[in-house]
Amino acid sequence: MRSRFGHRLRWARTGSGAVGLGLVVVIVLLVLIGPLFAPHNPADTVGLTGASPDAAFPLGTDRLGRDVLSRLLWGGRSVIGLALAATLACYAVGLLVGVTAGYSRRLEGLLMRSTDVVRAFPPLLFFLIIVTGLGTSIWVLILGVTVVQAPGIARLSHTATKEVSFRAYVEAAVARGERSLTVIRREILPNILSPLIADAGLRFTFSVLLVASVNFLGLGLQPPRSDWGLMVSENRDVLTLNPWAVFAPAAFIALLTIGVNLVGDSVTRSLGRSQ
């Protein structure tokens, strides 16, 4: 048991894997417990507009005189929470479509042509159309990321399913008379997880950037909500007065994406060596 567990975590002992994991853990802990240490209510005006950092406000204040540190400590929950929920949703939809298309020859053409149509649109433009048409809410943001990302996951899982479905153990299960759902659950899904796990880091990173971009453009979460992407957009007017109001949230978005990418790359290399 111990050796198997250690084998699965081999990626975490590599240099890039350890650095990436460290970044992700630090940022997640900051998001989870940071609000407990926020010195002020993130929505309260507590100082002058665009004040520089000092003893009272370590990162200064924003364009409305709110404490940047407090808003930074609160602002990661929406970015990570929305990106995680959207990534899980797009995997659920993408897996359903891709595995069904890969296993069922009758539905393959219809499902995959439909996903190709969605993939033909530029992701951000398609996302903006959805948000503009349906309004700004958490559920619309999750729906937008899901619609944009699910076709790529469907294509990946479709290819992996088709490759696995011709193998002897799948054909043996079909010959025994097992139901399609049983064959998919027991024989196909466990054997297509490796490429999906390797892909998950990139999907989550793209979800983070997509959510942050929509919030930055003002088409996602609305003020006075604390959000890293929204903070960058709101405080452009005071960039020369207090650069930390923009650079701090932008830096945390960058560090999160770098950490997730490093973990994803390390996992991919580890899975490649173990196969």
C-alpha positions in Angstrom: 0.0 0.0 0.0 2.8 2.4 0.9 4.8 1.7 -2.2 1.8 2.1 -4.4 0.9 5.4 -2.7 4.5 6.6 -3.1 4.5 5.6 -6.7 1.4 7.7 -7.4 3.0 10.7 -5.7 6.3 10.4 -7.5 5.6 13.6 -9.4 5.6 15.5 -6.1 9.2 14.6 -5.5 10.4 16.2 -8.7 11.7 19.8 -8.7 8.9 21.3 -10.7 6.2 19.2 -9.0 7.4 20.2 -5.5 7.5 23.9 -6.5 4.1 23.8 -8.2 2.5 21.9 -5.3 4.0 24.4 -2.8 2.5 27.3 -4.7 -0.9 25.7 -5.0 -1.0 24.7 -1.3 0.0 28.2 -0.2 -2.6 29.9 -2.3 -5.3 27.5 -1.4 -4.5 28.0 2.3 -4.6 31.7 1.8 -8.0 31.5 0.1 -9.4 29.2 2.9 -8.1 30.9 6.0 -7.0 34.3 4.7 -10.4 36.0 5.3 -10.1 35.1 9.0 -7.0 37.5 9.2 -8.4 40.3 7.0 -7.9 43.5 9.1 -11.0 45.2 7.6 -14.4 44.4 6.0 -13.5 44.2 2.3 -16.5 46.4 1.3 -15.8 49.2 3.8 -14.1 52.5 2.9 -11.4 52.9 5.5 -8.9 55.3 4.0 -8.1 57.8 1.3 -8.5 56.8 -2.4 -5.4 55.0 -3.8 -3.3 55.5 -0.7 0.2 54.0 -0.8 1.1 51.2 1.6 1.8 52.1 5.2 1.6 50.6 8.7 -2.2 50.8 8.8 -2.7 49.4 5.2 0.2 47.1 4.2 -0.9 47.1 0.5 -2.5 50.5 0.5 -6.1 51.3 -0.5 -8.0 51.0 -3.8 -9.9 53.5 -5.8 -12.7 53.7 -3.3 -10.5 53.8 -0.2 -11.0 50.1 0.7 -8.2 48.0 2.2 -6.4 46.2 -0.7 -5.0 43.5 1.7 -8.5 42.6 3.0 -9.9 42.5 -0.5 -7.0 40.3 -1.6 -7.5 37.9 1.2 -11.2 37.6 0.3 -10.9 37.8 -3.5 -9.5 34.3 -4.2 -12.5 32.4 -3.2 -14.6 33.4 -6.2 -11.7 32.8 -8.6 -10.8 29.3 -7.4 -14.3 28.3 -6.4 -15.8 29.2 -9.8 -12.9 27.7 -11.7 -13.1 24.5 -9.8 -16.9 24.2 -10.1 -16.7 25.0 -13.8 -13.9 22.5 -14.4 -15.8 19.7 -12.7 -18.9 20.6 -14.7 -17.1 20.6 -18.0 -15.5 17.2 -17.3 -18.9 15.8 -16.4 -20.4 17.0 -19.7 -17.3 16.3 -21.8 -16.9 12.8 -20.4 -20.6 11.9 -21.0 -20.4 13.1 -24.6 -17.0 11.7 -25.4 -17.4 8.3 -23.9 -20.9 7.9 -25.3 -19.6 8.9 -28.8 -16.6 6.6 -28.5 -18.6 3.6 -27.4 -21.8 4.0 -29.4 -21.2 4.0 -33.2 -24.8 5.2 -33.8 -24.4 8.4 -31.8 -20.7 9.1 -32.7 -21.3 11.2 -35.8 -24.0 13.4 -34.3 -22.2 14.1 -31.0 -18.8 14.7 -32.4 -20.0 17.0 -35.2 -21.9 19.0 -32.6 -18.8 19.5 -30.5 -16.8 20.5 -33.6 -19.3 23.3 -34.2 -18.8 24.7 -30.7 -15.1 24.3 -30.9 -15.1 26.4 -34.1 -15.9 29.6 -32.1 -13.1 31.5 -30.4 -13.5 30.5 -26.7 -13.5 34.0 -25.1 -15.8 35.4 -27.8 -18.3 32.5 -27.3 -18.1 32.9 -23.5 -18.8 36.6 -23.8 -21.8 36.0 -26.0 -23.2 33.6 -23.4 -22.6 36.0 -20.6 -24.0 39.0 -22.5 -27.1 37.1 -23.5 -27.9 35.5 -20.2 -26.7 38.1 -17.7 -24.1 38.1 -15.0 -24.4 35.5 -12.3 -22.3 32.7 -10.8 -24.3 30.0 -12.7 -23.9 31.8 -16.0 -20.2 31.9 -15.5 -20.1 28.2 -14.8 -22.3 27.5 -17.8 -20.0 29.6 -20.0 -16.8 27.8 -19.0 -18.6 24.5 -19.3 -19.8 25.2 -22.9 -16.4 26.4 -23.9 -14.3 23.6 -22.4 -16.5 20.6 -22.6 -16.0 20.0 -26.4 -12.2 19.7 -25.9 -12.7 17.2 -23.1 -15.3 15.3 -25.2 -12.8 15.0 -28.1 -10.0 13.7 -25.8 -12.3 11.2 -24.0 -13.8 10.1 -27.4 -10.3 9.3 -28.8 -9.3 7.5 -25.6 -12.5 5.5 -25.5 -12.3 4.4 -29.1 -8.7 3.2 -28.5 -9.7 1.2 -25.4 -13.0 -0.2 -26.7 -11.2 -2.5 -29.2 -9.1 -4.1 -26.6 -9.6 -7.7 -25.6 -10.9 -7.2 -22.1 -13.6 -4.9 -23.3 -14.6 -7.3 -26.1 -14.7 -10.1 -23.5 -17.0 -8.1 -21.2 -19.3 -7.5 -24.2 -19.2 -11.2 -25.1 -20.2 -12.1 -21.5 -23.4 -10.1 -22.0 -22.6 -7.2 -19.6 -24.6 -4.1 -20.1 -23.1 -1.1 -21.8 -23.1 1.0 -18.6 -21.3 -1.7 -16.8 -18.7 -2.1 -19.5 -18.1 1.6 -19.5 -17.9 1.9 -15.7 -15.7 -1.2 -15.1 -13.6 -1.5 -18.3 -13.4 1.8 -20.1 -13.4 4.6 -17.6 -10.5 3.2 -15.4 -8.4 2.8 -18.5 -8.8 6.4 -19.9 -8.1 8.3 -16.7 -4.4 8.9 -17.3 -4.8 11.3 -20.2 -7.8 13.0 -18.5 -5.8 13.5 -15.3 -2.9 14.9 -17.3 -5.3 17.3 -19.0 -7.1 18.5 -15.8 -4.4 21.0 -14.8 -4.5 22.8 -18.1 -8.3 22.9 -18.0 -8.4 24.3 -14.5 -5.8 26.9 -15.5 -7.8 27.9 -18.5 -10.9 28.1 -16.3 -9.1 30.5 -13.9 -8.0 32.8 -16.7 -11.4 32.7 -18.4 -13.3 33.6 -15.2 -10.7 36.3 -14.3 -10.9 37.7 -17.8 -14.7 38.0 -17.8 -14.7 39.6 -14.4 -12.0 42.0 -15.6 -14.2 43.0 -18.5 -17.0 43.7 -16.1 -19.3 41.0 -17.5 -18.9 38.6 -14.6 -19.1 39.2 -10.9 -20.1 42.8 -10.0 -18.8 45.3 -7.4 -18.6 45.5 -4.5 -17.7 41.8 -4.5 -14.1 40.9 -3.8 -12.5 39.1 -6.7 -8.9 39.2 -8.0 -9.9 39.7 -11.6 -12.4 42.4 -10.7 -9.8 44.1 -8.5 -7.4 44.4 -11.5 -10.2 46.0 -13.5 -11.5 48.3 -10.8 -8.1 49.8 -9.8 -6.6 50.7 -13.2 -7.4 54.3 -12.5 -5.2 54.4 -9.4 -2.3 52.3 -10.9 0.1 55.3 -10.6 -1.0 56.1 -7.0 -1.0 52.6 -5.6 0.3 49.9 -8.0 -0.3 47.2 -5.4 -4.0 47.5 -5.9 -3.5 46.0 -9.4 -0.2 44.1 -9.1 -1.1 42.1 -6.0 -4.3 40.3 -7.4 -2.6 39.9 -10.8 0.4 38.3 -9.1 -1.8 35.8 -7.2 -3.6 34.8 -10.4 -0.3 34.3 -12.1 1.2 32.3 -9.3 -1.9 30.1 -9.1 -1.8 29.3 -12.8 2.0 28.7 -12.7 1.6 26.3 -9.8 -1.2 24.4 -11.4 0.7 24.1 -14.7 3.9 22.9 -12.9 1.8 20.2 -11.1 0.1 19.2 -14.3 3.4 18.9 -16.2 4.9 16.8 -13.5 1.9 14.5 -13.3 2.0 14.1 -17.1 5.6 13.1 -17.1 5.1 10.8 -14.2 2.2 9.0 -15.9 4.3 8.8 -19.1 7.1 7.0 -17.2 4.7 4.7 -15.4 3.0 3.4 -18.6 
